[in-house]
Amino acid sequence: MIRLILLSIILLSLQGCGSDKNPAPAKKPTHILSKDSMAFYLSEIHIVDAALRHRDVRKKGLQAQAKQGFINYFDTASVSKARFTESLDYWKDHYEEMEEIYDQSMEILSTQLVTLKKVESQDSLKALNSKKR
């Protein structure tokens, strides 16, 4: 037991003896999506994911079609699934920047939601006005 404690102290001491200089951060590979692009694609993936989980999709047994829609998204987007996944892996290792990306993605989704609610509200008013005539 004493040996274990002594070994732990030695290891902690050695870990603290590292260089005070911070190593230069590695350059971002060129094939990694930019923060803006990553935020956009992440917001799109959130929408596709929400569609996969929607209760009507589950109720009507459309999970297979919805899952195919997720797979097909990358065929129609200007980014491959592999590049998106590799970029996601890169950015998740850069926590502070990933947090910015995620915040930007949520902002995109919030803006889209406001726009959809406005359209829905206008459509409801039109329908109500047409019934009154």
Protein Blocks (a to p, Z undefined) as FASTA:
>chain_A
ZZmmmmmmmmmmmmmmpcfbdcddddddfklccfklmmmmmmmmmmmmmmmmpmklmmno
pmmmmmmmmmmmmmmmccdfklmmmmmmmmmmmmmlmmmmmmmmmmmmmmmmmmmmmmmm
mmmmmmmmmmmZZ
